[in-house]
Amino acid sequence: MTAMTAAANPAENDVHWFGNSLIAFRARADQSEDGLSIVDHWMPYGEAPPLHIHQSQDEYFHVLEGVMRFEVGGKTIVARAGDTLTAPKGVPHRFRVDSVLGARCLTITKGGDFEAMLDEMSRPAESADLPPQRQPTPEMIEALTEACRRANIDIIGPPLG
């Protein structure tokens, strides 16, 4: 796997830092009649969102690089480059990046809920590299929980260990 960067010029790619990840919006929900959103994620080893449920959107993951361990509806799935899986709306899911060099995946949803949460909780990337790594504070966790709630995403448990 190569270094995790977006492109030589991040300003050309709608690139943001979200938590410890670098994300690039490849297609915005409001750019098509179908409302398709595609977000490219570059994530470090150990990155793991909390257990959550999307109430209004199915979420598709297509792994481009690395190894990710998913838990969807209580079932564990190990995904590698080339694998695609679905976390249906209403089904609890979470994942963890298990490859030491990190992972890269596309997240595909229909509609703007997930995208709106990412917009609210991310910040423009200062470079095309991963952001400085940090542990979330209780305030950061509360802000994420509230942003998710507004986006019809319920956080219901801890990250995958």
C-alpha positions in Angstrom: 0.0 0.0 0.0 1.2 3.5 -0.8 1.2 6.6 1.4 -2.3 7.8 2.2 -2.7 11.1 0.4 -5.5 12.5 -1.7 -3.8 14.3 -4.5 -1.1 16.8 -5.2 -3.6 19.7 -4.8 -6.2 18.9 -2.1 -8.2 22.1 -2.9 -9.2 20.5 -6.2 -10.7 17.5 -4.5 -13.1 18.7 -1.7 -10.7 17.1 0.8 -11.3 17.3 4.6 -10.0 15.9 7.9 -12.6 13.9 9.7 -11.4 12.7 13.1 -8.1 10.9 12.3 -9.0 10.3 8.7 -8.6 12.1 5.4 -11.8 12.2 3.3 -12.5 13.4 -0.2 -16.0 13.9 -1.5 -15.9 12.3 -4.9 -19.7 12.8 -5.7 -22.1 15.0 -3.7 -25.7 14.0 -3.2 -26.9 17.3 -4.6 -24.9 16.8 -7.9 -27.2 14.2 -9.4 -30.9 13.5 -9.6 -30.3 10.1 -7.8 -28.7 11.8 -4.8 -25.7 9.5 -4.8 -22.9 10.4 -2.4 -19.4 8.9 -2.7 -16.8 9.6 -0.1 -13.2 8.4 -0.3 -11.7 7.6 3.2 -8.0 7.2 4.0 -7.8 5.9 7.6 -4.9 5.0 9.9 -4.5 1.6 11.7 -7.0 1.2 14.5 -9.5 3.8 13.2 -12.9 2.6 14.4 -16.2 4.5 14.6 -18.7 3.7 17.3 -21.5 1.2 16.8 -24.2 3.1 15.0 -27.4 2.8 12.9 -28.3 4.8 9.8 -32.0 5.3 10.0 -32.5 6.7 6.5 -29.7 5.3 4.3 -28.0 2.0 3.3 -24.2 2.4 3.5 -22.0 0.6 1.1 -18.3 0.2 1.7 -15.9 -0.7 -1.1 -12.4 -1.4 0.2 -9.6 -0.1 -2.1 -6.6 -0.7 0.1 -5.8 -2.5 3.4 -7.9 -4.7 5.6 -11.0 -3.7 7.5 -12.9 -5.8 10.0 -16.7 -5.0 10.0 -19.5 -5.9 12.4 -22.9 -5.7 10.6 -25.9 -6.8 12.5 -23.7 -8.8 14.9 -21.9 -10.6 12.1 -18.1 -10.1 11.7 -16.8 -9.7 8.2 -13.1 -9.2 7.2 -12.9 -7.1 4.0 -9.8 -6.7 1.8 -9.1 -4.6 -1.3 -11.7 -5.3 -3.9 -14.4 -6.4 -1.4 -17.7 -4.5 -1.1 -20.3 -4.9 1.7 -23.5 -3.3 2.7 -24.7 -2.0 6.1 -28.4 -1.7 5.5 -30.4 1.1 7.1 -31.7 0.1 10.4 -28.9 -2.4 11.1 -26.2 -1.7 13.7 -22.7 -1.6 12.3 -19.1 -0.6 12.9 -15.6 -1.3 11.6 -12.0 -1.2 12.5 -8.9 -0.7 10.3 -6.8 -3.8 10.9 -3.9 -3.3 8.4 -0.9 -1.7 10.0 -0.4 0.7 7.0 -4.1 1.8 7.3 -6.9 1.4 4.8 -8.7 3.2 2.1 -12.4 2.7 1.2 -15.2 4.3 -0.7 -18.4 4.9 1.3 -21.5 5.2 -0.9 -24.9 6.4 0.3 -28.0 7.8 -1.3 -29.2 11.1 0.0 -27.4 13.7 2.0 -27.7 12.6 5.7 -24.2 11.0 6.1 -22.6 13.6 3.9 -24.2 16.4 6.0 -22.7 14.9 9.2 -19.3 14.7 7.6 -19.6 18.3 6.4 -20.5 19.4 9.9 -17.9 17.4 11.8 -14.9 17.7 9.4 -12.6 20.6 8.6 -10.8 21.5 5.4 -7.6 19.5 5.2 -4.4 21.5 5.7 -2.5 19.0 3.5 -3.3 15.9 1.4 -2.0 13.7 4.3 -3.7 12.2 7.3 -4.3 14.7 10.1 -2.3 14.7 13.3 -3.7 11.7 15.3 -5.6 12.5 18.5 -7.9 10.6 20.9 -11.4 12.0 21.0 -12.3 14.0 24.1 -15.7 13.6 25.8 -16.7 17.0 24.1 -15.8 15.6 20.7 -17.8 12.5 21.3 -20.8 14.5 22.4 -20.5 16.8 19.3 -20.3 13.8 17.0 -23.3 12.1 18.7 -25.4 15.3 18.2 -24.3 15.7 14.6 -25.2 12.1 13.9 -28.6 12.5 15.5 -29.3 15.4 13.3 -28.3 13.3 10.3 -30.6 10.4 11.3 -27.7 8.3 12.6 -27.9 6.8 16.1 -24.7 6.0 18.0 -25.6 3.0 20.2 -22.3 1.5 21.4 -18.6 1.7 21.5 -16.1 1.2 18.7 -15.0 -2.2 17.6 -12.0 -3.3 19.7 
